[in-house]
Amino acid sequence: MKLISWNVNGLRACLGKGFRDYFDQADADFFCLQETKLQAGQVELELPGYHQFWNYAEKKGYSGTAIFAKEAPISVQYGIGVPELDTEGRLITLEYPDYYVATCYTPNAQEGLKRIDHRMAWEDAFREYLCSLNQKKPVMVSGDLNVARLEIDLKNPGPNRGKAGFSDQERGKMETLLDSGFVDSFRALYPDVTGVYSWWSYRFNARKNNAGWRIDYWLVSAALREKIVDAKIHGEILGSDHCPVELEIDL
């Protein structure tokens, strides 16, 4: 089974930068998007063979997620189930007989960590939600989780320590989530690989210089660890300031 996740940083813009070519070439069983920046009806995508699921933010041109799935799920949940956290279209969960597939766009803590309290509330609710699913059947959850876990997950850890995406608070919540029964698929297979990132700032020629961050993930339930075939980060795919991340799993 092949699963792709991509923060497209505005789907309408990405559609003009090769999105459809990559989508068709990938031929994934599940194709997850974050930061679609859409309202309902703004884009009509013809994707033969796929079921489409969209979660939109109330605020226009902001956030938003989608999943395109070859197989119809037995149920769909939009959001985390906490009203004050569910206005920004950040989570979709598809249920299948033997597993769940979810995609998440984690709130950014913002410059100066000015949204860190909201981020911490999200992290706690997200972890509780995933753990509740995991008690029923295994979970594969993708997304822009807006945190670089380890020092090797960003080019310049020193100057970024304590900043949004590399604060002790955010990194701590990620480790707590993993300790709750989940696996970072890429690091499970490639614990020591360096220089592999999924996001680059549009400033300072960051992508050209590979001054990036690995903040996009496929996490899986620990029960699925031995089923992982590969985890890839497709830095060669342009169209957004993020690149697609892939999970191949034997299910």
N, C-alpha and C positions, 0 to 999 in steps of 0.2 A: 504494500500500500504506500502511495506517495502523497505527501501532504506539503503544501507550500503556504507560507505566510509572508505578506509584504505590506509594509507601511508605504502607501502610494503618495502620501502628502498631497492629497487632492486628486480624486480619480479623473475628473474632467481634464486636468492638465496632463496626467499620466497617459490618458488615452491618446493624446497627441504625441507621445514620446515612446511609442512602441509597446504599450501594455498588451494589446491584443495579440501581437506576434509572440510575446513571451508566454502569455496564457495558453495559446494554442500549442506552442512548442512543448510546454511543461506537461500538458495532458495529465494533470494531477487528479487524484480521487477527491481531494479537498483543496480548495484554493481560498485562503483567508485574507481579508484586507483590513487594514487599520487606517485611520485618518482619511476617510473617503471624502469628507467635507461636502456632503450632499444633503439635500432634503428629498423627500419622496417625490418621484416623478421627474427629477432633474436629468436623470440619465436612464435611457432604456437600453439595456445590454441584451443582445441576442446571443445566448450561450447554449446552443443545442446540446442536449444530454446532461445538463446541469440544473439542479434546483437552486434557486437564489433566495438568500435570507439577508435582510438588511436591518440594521439598527441605527436610527438617526438621532443626532443631538437636537434638542429643542432650539438651541442657538444656531442660526444659519451659518453655513460655511465653516463648520467647526466639528472636529472629532469624527465620530461615526465609524462603524464596523460593518463587515459583510462576510458571509461564507457562501461559496459556490460548491455544491456537493453533487457527485454523480448519483449517489444512492439517497433515496428519500429517508429522512429520519422518522422515528416513531413519535418524537416530540421535539419542540423547540422552546427555548426560554430566552427572552430578551432581557438583559440586565442581571443584576446580582440579587434582586429582591429587597433592596433597601431604597425606599423612594427618594431620599435626598441624594443618593449616589447614582441614581438611574436616569438623570436628565440629559446625559451627554453621550448616549449611544455607545457605551464603551465595551459591552460584552454580549456575545451570542453563544449559546450552548445548544448543540444538536445531540440528541440521544439516539443511540442505536442499541440493538439487542445485547451486545457484549461490551460496549464502551461508549464514552462521550467524546465529542470533539468540540472544543471551545476556542474562541479567539477573543483577545483582550487588547484594549488600548489604555494602558495605565496612565492616570493623570500625571502630568509633569509637575514637579515640585516648584518650578519656575526660579528665575534669577533671585538670588538672596534667600532661597527656600521659602518664599512668601506664601506658597500654597502647601507647605509641608504638613500642616495639620490635616488638611483634606486628604493628602496623599496617604498619611498614616491610617486614617479612617478607612480609606479604600483598601489598603493592604490587609488590614485585619478582617474586613468583611469578605474580601476576595479569598483569603486563605480559608476562612470558615466555610465559605461556599464550596470551594474545591474539595475540601476535606469531607464535606457532606456528600458530594457526588462520589468521591473515592470510596466511601463506605459501601456504596451500592455496586459500582463496577468501575473499571479503570478509566482514566482520563488522559486525553492528549490535549494540551492547551498551548496555543501559540500566541504570539503577539509582540508588539512594541511594549515591553515592560519597563522602559525608561529607567533602567539601572544597569551599570556595568558591574558585574559581580566581583571580579577579581582585578588585581592590578594589571594582569596580562590582557584584560578585556578592553583596555584603552591605551592609545599611543602614549599619552602624557599623564600618567596617574598623579605625579607630584603636584603640579599646578592646579589640578582639578579636584584634589581631595577636599571634601566638605562642600563642594558645589552640587547643584542639582544633577542627579544621575550618578553621583559618586560620593554621596554623603554617607556617614556611618549609619544614619537612620534608615536610609533606603536599602543599603547593602545588608543591613541587619535583618530587615523584613524579608528580603529574598532568601537569606540563609534559613530563617525560621520556616518559610514556606517549604523549602527543600527538605528540611529536617522533619517536616510533617508528613513525608511520604512521597516526595516527588524528585525527579531526576532532570538535570539540565542535559538534554540529549547530546549537545555538541561537546561539552566538557567531559561527559561520560566516556566518549570515544576518543577525544583529543585533549587530554588534561593539560598538556604542556605546549600546545601549538600557540605561537605568537603571531602578531601582525595580521590577524583575521578579524575584520570588523564588519558591522552591518549598517552603520550610520556615519556620515561625514558632514560636517558643517559646510554650508554653501560658501563660507568665507575662507580667506587665507589659502586658497588652493588645497583645501584639506583632502579632497579625494585624490587629487593628483599626487599628493605627498603621502597618501595613506595614513593621514593623521585622524584615525577614526575611533569609534566606540562600538563594542558589541552589546547592543541593548535589545536586540530582537531574538526571540527564543522559541523553541519547541520544548516544553516541559512535559514529561510523561509520568504517570504513576510508577512508583518503584517496582510494582508487580510486572511492568512491561519492559523493564531495563534489558532483559536478555532478548527481547523481541526486536530491539533497535538494530536495523541493518546498516544505516548510515545517517549522518547529519551533515548537511552542507550549507555553506553561506556563499551566495552567488554574487560576489562583488563585481563580477563582470557585467551584470545587468544594470543598465542605467534607466532613467525615467523618473527617479525620485532621489531624495537625499538619503534614503534607506535602500538596501538591496533585499531581494527575497531570501528567505531561509527555508530550508527543506528538511523534512523528516521522511526517511524511508523505514518502514516498520513491517514486520512479518505478522500480519493479523488476518 
